[in-house]
Amino acid sequence: MLERIQETAAFLRSKMHTQPETAIILGTGLGSLVNEITDKYEIGYETIPNFPVSTVEGHSGKLIFGKLGNKDIMAMQGRFHFYEGYAMTEVTFPVRVMRELGIQTLFVSNAAGGMNPDFEIGDLMIITDHINHFPEHPLRGKNIPYGPRFPDMSEAYNKELIRQADAIAAEKGIKVQHGVYIGTQGPTYETPAEYKMFRILGADAVGMSTVPEVIVANHCGIKVFGMSVITDLGVEGKIVEVTHEDVQKAADQAQPLMTTIMRELINRV
C-alpha cells in the first residue's frame, strides 16, 4: 500500500508546479467553489496511477490545482464512496496521497439528512464530531506508518477551524448549525426507524461519505474542517419521500452560503 501511495504522489509531483498545503474534497454544496480557483491546472483520475475512478452520475473525476484567493490549494472534484463497491483503502487512498504531497489541512463537505428537530432543509451544519457506522473501518489492516496503530479521535474536527468558521458566519450574517454526523454505507436513504435510531445514538445528521476520509486524515496528522448541507429531514412528522434530485436541488440552493464560508476560512488558515 505504501509503495502505491508513494508511486501516485511521485507521479503527481512530476505534474505539479505549486506546493499546496490545503486540500478540499468538493462534495455536495461545494461544487461552485471550483469556479473561483485561479491559475488552475487539472489531472484526470483516469491518468493517475492507482487512483480509483468515480462511478456516480454527476460526479466529475479530477484533481484540480491552483489558487483560491492567495492560497495554493488542491481539490478533489469527485470523491469515492463505499456504496460504489470500493474497499475502504480505495475510498481513502487520495487522502493518504495528500499526506505524501504535504497537505496540512483538509476541508470536506457533504449532503446529509437532518434528524435534529431544530434543523430545516437548506441549513448548513458545521460538523463537530462523527459516528462511524460503516461496516469496514478505513484503518483496518497493516498500519501505515503515517500515524499510530490506535490514533486518537478526540478532536476529529479541528476546534480552532470551527471557531473561525463561526466567526465568519457571524460576520457574513449566515445561519449555521452545529452537530454530529453519522456516516453509513448507503446507497439507500434511511427508514424512519433508522432515523430514530441514529438520533438516539446522538447524531444530528446522516450521510454516506466523509467519515472514512476524516478518520484517515486524522491518522495522517491532517487537520479537518467539515460542513453538511441539510437536504432532507428525518424528523418524525417531517419525513417525506426523497430522491437524489431533491437532495441536489436543496444543495444547490445552499451552495453559495457554504462556498462563502469555506472560501473565507481557507484564506484565513
C-alpha positions in Angstrom: 0.0 0.0 0.0 2.7 2.5 1.0 4.6 1.8 -2.3 1.4 2.6 -4.3 0.8 5.8 -2.4 4.3 6.9 -3.0 4.2 6.0 -6.6 1.0 8.0 -7.1 2.5 11.0 -5.2 5.6 10.9 -7.3 3.5 11.0 -10.5 1.5 14.0 -9.3 4.7 15.8 -8.2 6.0 15.4 -11.7 2.9 17.3 -13.0 2.6 19.9 -10.2 4.1 23.4 -10.3 2.6 24.5 -7.0 3.1 23.3 -3.4 -0.3 23.3 -1.7 -0.7 22.7 2.0 -4.6 22.9 1.8 -6.9 20.3 0.2 -10.6 20.4 -0.5 -12.9 17.5 -1.2 -15.6 19.2 -3.4 -18.6 17.3 -2.1 -22.2 18.3 -2.3 -22.6 22.0 -1.6 -19.1 23.0 -2.8 -19.2 22.3 -6.5 -19.3 26.0 -7.4 -16.0 26.6 -5.5 -14.2 25.2 -8.4 -15.2 28.3 -10.5 -13.2 30.5 -8.0 -9.9 28.7 -8.4 -7.5 30.7 -10.4 -4.3 29.7 -12.2 -5.6 26.2 -12.2 -4.4 23.0 -13.9 -6.2 19.7 -13.8 -5.3 16.0 -13.7 -8.0 13.4 -14.6 -8.3 10.5 -12.2 -8.1 8.1 -15.1 -4.5 9.3 -15.8 -3.3 8.9 -12.2 -1.6 5.6 -11.3 -3.5 3.6 -8.7 -6.4 6.0 -8.5 -10.0 4.7 -8.5 -12.5 6.3 -10.9 -15.8 7.8 -9.7 -18.9 5.9 -10.9 -21.5 8.3 -9.6 -23.6 10.2 -12.2 -22.9 13.9 -11.9 -19.6 13.5 -10.1 -16.5 14.6 -12.1 -13.2 12.8 -11.6 -10.2 15.1 -11.5 -7.7 16.7 -9.2 -7.6 20.5 -9.6 -4.6 22.6 -8.5 -4.4 26.4 -8.4 -5.1 29.3 -6.1 -8.2 30.1 -4.0 -7.6 33.8 -3.1 -4.0 33.9 -2.1 -3.8 30.2 -1.1 -2.3 27.4 -3.1 -4.8 24.5 -3.0 -5.6 21.1 -4.4 -9.1 20.0 -4.8 -10.8 16.6 -5.5 -13.7 17.0 -7.9 -15.4 13.7 -7.4 -15.0 11.5 -4.3 -15.2 7.8 -3.9 -18.0 6.1 -1.9 -18.1 2.7 -0.2 -21.5 2.0 -1.8 -19.9 2.1 -5.2 -18.2 -1.1 -4.4 -14.8 0.2 -3.4 -12.8 -1.1 -0.4 -12.2 1.5 2.3 -8.5 1.5 1.3 -9.6 2.8 -2.1 -12.2 5.3 -0.7 -9.4 6.9 1.4 -6.5 6.4 -0.9 -6.5 10.1 -2.1 -6.2 11.3 1.5 -3.0 9.3 2.0 -1.6 10.7 -1.2 -2.4 14.2 0.1 -0.3 13.4 3.1 2.6 12.4 0.9 2.2 15.7 -1.0 2.5 17.8 2.2 -1.2 18.6 2.8 -1.7 20.0 6.3 -5.4 20.9 6.3 -8.4 19.2 4.7 -11.8 20.7 4.0 -14.8 18.4 3.3 -18.5 18.8 2.6 -21.5 16.6 2.0 -25.2 16.4 1.8 -27.0 15.0 4.8 -30.4 14.1 6.2 -31.1 16.0 9.4 -32.5 14.3 12.5 -32.2 17.3 14.8 -35.8 18.7 15.2 -34.3 22.2 15.1 -33.0 21.7 11.6 -34.7 22.8 8.4 -33.9 21.8 4.8 -31.2 24.1 3.4 -29.5 24.6 6.8 -25.7 24.4 7.0 -24.3 22.3 9.7 -20.7 22.6 10.9 -19.6 19.1 11.8 -18.3 19.0 15.4 -17.9 15.2 15.7 -18.9 12.0 13.9 -20.1 8.4 14.5 -18.6 5.7 12.3 -21.4 3.4 11.2 -19.6 1.8 8.2 -19.2 -2.0 8.2 -15.4 -1.7 7.3 -13.0 0.5 9.2 -10.7 2.6 6.9 -7.7 1.8 9.1 -8.3 -2.0 9.1 -5.2 -3.9 8.1 -1.5 -3.4 8.5 -0.8 0.1 10.0 0.7 2.5 7.5 3.4 4.5 9.4 1.8 7.9 9.0 0.3 7.6 12.4 -0.1 5.3 15.4 -1.9 1.9 15.3 -4.5 3.4 17.6 -5.0 7.0 16.7 -6.7 9.5 19.0 -10.0 10.8 17.6 -11.0 13.2 20.5 -10.7 16.2 18.1 -11.5 14.7 14.7 -12.8 18.1 13.5 -10.4 20.9 14.5 -11.9 23.2 17.1 -9.9 26.3 16.0 -11.2 25.9 12.5 -14.7 25.6 13.8 -14.3 28.8 15.9 -13.0 30.7 12.9 -15.9 29.4 10.7 -18.4 30.5 13.4 -16.8 34.0 13.3 -17.0 34.2 9.5 -20.7 33.1 9.5 -21.5 35.8 12.1 -19.6 38.4 10.0 -21.5 37.4 6.8 -24.9 37.0 8.5 -25.1 33.3 7.6 -27.0 31.0 9.8 -25.1 27.8 10.8 -26.0 24.8 12.9 -23.6 22.6 14.8 -23.9 18.8 15.0 -22.7 15.3 15.0 -22.6 13.5 11.6 -23.1 9.7 11.3 -21.7 8.0 8.3 -23.5 5.0 6.8 -22.7 2.8 3.8 -25.8 3.6 1.7 -26.9 3.7 -1.0 -30.4 3.7 0.4 -31.8 6.7 2.2 -32.8 5.9 5.8 -36.1 4.4 7.0 -38.0 6.3 9.7 -36.9 3.7 12.2 -33.2 4.2 11.2 -33.5 8.0 11.5 -35.0 7.5 15.0 -32.2 5.1 16.0 -29.4 7.4 14.8 -31.0 10.3 16.7 -31.0 8.2 19.9 -27.3 7.4 19.2 -26.6 11.1 19.3 -26.4 12.1 15.7 -27.8 15.2 14.2 -27.3 14.4 10.5 -26.7 11.3 8.4 -24.9 10.7 5.1 -22.9 8.2 3.1 -19.4 9.8 3.0 -16.9 11.9 4.8 -16.2 9.8 7.9 -13.7 7.4 6.3 -11.7 10.3 4.8 -11.7 12.2 8.1 -10.5 9.2 10.0 -7.6 8.7 7.6 -6.8 12.4 7.6 -6.5 12.3 11.4 -4.3 9.3 11.2 -2.1 11.2 8.8 -1.9 14.2 11.1 -4.0 16.4 8.8 -6.4 18.9 10.4 -10.0 18.7 9.3 -13.0 21.0 8.9 -16.3 19.7 7.6 -19.7 21.0 6.7 -23.0 19.4 5.8 -25.9 20.9 3.9 -29.2 19.5 5.3 -31.0 18.3 2.2 -33.9 16.3 3.7 -35.3 15.7 7.1 -35.5 12.5 9.2 -37.6 14.2 11.9 -40.8 12.4 12.9 -43.7 14.1 11.3 -41.5 15.7 8.6 -40.3 12.6 6.8 -41.3 12.5 3.1 -40.1 10.5 0.1 -36.8 11.8 -1.1 -34.9 11.5 -4.4 -31.4 12.2 -5.5 -32.8 15.2 -7.5 -34.4 16.6 -4.3 -31.1 16.3 -2.5 -29.3 18.1 -5.3 -31.8 20.9 -5.5 -31.6 21.6 -1.8 -27.8 21.5 -2.0 -27.7 23.9 -5.0 -29.7 26.4 -3.1 -27.4 26.3 -0.1 -24.2 26.2 -2.2 -23.5 30.0 -2.3 -23.5 30.3 1.5 -21.3 27.2 2.1 -18.9 28.4 -0.6 -18.6 31.8 1.1 -17.7 30.3 4.5 -15.3 27.8 3.0 -13.6 30.3 0.8 -13.1 32.8 3.7 -11.9 30.1 6.1 -9.4 28.6 3.7 -7.8 32.0 3.2 -7.5 32.6 6.9 -5.8 29.3 7.7 
